[in-house]
Amino acid sequence: MTEWVRLTWTEVARGAWTGVYRHIKARQRRREQTYGMSTLNQWGMDIEAAIAELAFAKWCGVYWPGATDPDSDVGDVAGYGVRSTSRDDGCLLLHDADPDARRFVLMVGDTRDWRVAGVLEAGQGKCAQHWRADDPSRNVRAAYFVPQGALEPCERSAA
């Protein structure tokens, strides 16, 4: 069963402002862009990532604090890491630094409409079959690309 969530325009604005503020704080602190992303690409990614977190929180029925200094020790929403993509066939991206025991959810969509594609513990997704090396010609950075078919359904009650 496909699980969708639709945000109000006010929720979109709240998520977008959080993403902008996170990006500005990172630049102010001269923090390196994560995984080699260009600053130009990071603006949009920071905004969409924050909106995706808000969408997942709404789907779960939990409060989203919209932290501007996310605490990597507790996850993004209700203990979950939230990753997002605008590609219908997009993958859950995992990195070596992601805690193996943390559950990551993949949100697919953009702006108002989001689909909960599934969830997986990072340690299960970090395997050779999902690894892709850098490919600058396709703007792909090195990561584990876990296809949606390998994800487990996400239960609202588990969040």
N, C-alpha and C positions, 0 to 999 in steps of 0.2 A: 504494500500500500504506500503510495506516494504521499508524503506529509508536506503541505505547503503552509506558509505563514505570510500574511500581507501586513505591511507596516502602514501606519498613517503617515501623512506628509510631515507632521510634527515629530514623529519618531525618527523619520529619515533625517530631518534637520538636526535632531539631538545627536544621532549617531555620527553624522557628517562633522558637526562641530567638535565632537570628541576626537575624531580622526585627525582633523586639522590641528587641534591643540596638541595631540600626541606628536605629530610630525614637527611642529614648531619647537616643542620642548626638546626633542631629539636633536634638531639642528642647533638650537641654542647651546646645548651641552656638547656640541661637536661630536656626537655619537656617530660612529660609522654606520652606513646603511647595511642592514642585515643581508647576508648572503650575496653581497656584491650588486644589489639593485641600484640603478641610477636614481638620483634624487628626484628627477622628473617623474619616473615611474612610481616612486614611493608615495608621492602625494596621493594619487588615486588609490593606491593599495591600502594606505593607512585609513582612508575614508571608508572604502568598501569593507575593510576588515572590521572596523568598529560597528558599521551598520549590520554586518552579518552576526556579530556577537549579540547585538540588541535583538535581532530577529530570532536567534536561538533562545535567548532568555524569554522572549515573549512566547515562543512555541512551548517552552518548558513551564511557563507560568511562574517564573522566578524574577526577582528584582535584578535589573542590570545597573550596577553603580556607575558605569561609564568611566572607569578609572583612567586618568590621564598618565598615571605611572603604573601600568599593569604589574601585578605581582606574579612573577613567573612560578613562584612556589605553590600557588593555589589554583592556577588555571585562569581561564577567561570568564567562564560562566559555570557556576555550580560545580567546580572542580574539573570541568572539561576544558581542553584546549579547543579553540574554534578556528578552523581554516575555511577559506572561501574561494570560490571561482565563479566566473561568469560563463564559463563553458559548460554546456549541457553534459558533455562527456568528460569534463575535467576530473582530475585525480586529487586525492588527498596527498598533499606534500608533507613529508616528514624529513627531519634533519637529525644528524647524529646527536646534537645537543638536546633534543627533545627527550624528556624523561620516559624511559621504557614503560613504566607503569601508568603513565597518564593516558587517559582516553581522549582521543581527538575526534571531533565531529566535523563532517564536511557539509558546508552550506553552499548550495548552488543557486545563483540568481544574481540580481543586482537591483539597486535602489529600493523598490517597494516589495517585490515578490521574491520569496526565497523558498527553496526546497531543502528539507533535511535529507541528505543523500545517505547518511549512515555514519557509523562510529567504529573505531578500532583502537586498541591499545597500541601505542607507538612501537613497543618492542615486537609486536606481531607484524607490523608493516615494514620494519627495517630489515629487509632481507635482500639478497643479491638479485632476485628476479624483479624487484621494484626499483633498483638503483639505475639512475641515469646520470652520466657525467655531463659536465658543462658542454653546451653546444651554442656558441655565440651566434651562429648563423640562424638559429631558430629562437634566439633570446631565451634559452633554457639554461637554468643554473643547476648545479649538481644537487641532487636530492633523491629521496625515495618517492616515487610516484605510484601511489596505491590506487588502482582502478576502483570505480564505484562498486563493481561486482564483487570485490573482495571485502567490502565493508559489511558490518552487521547492522541490522535495523536498530534504530535508536528508540528506546522506550521513554516516554514522557515521565513515567513514575521513577525511572532510574536517575533522572537529573535532579 
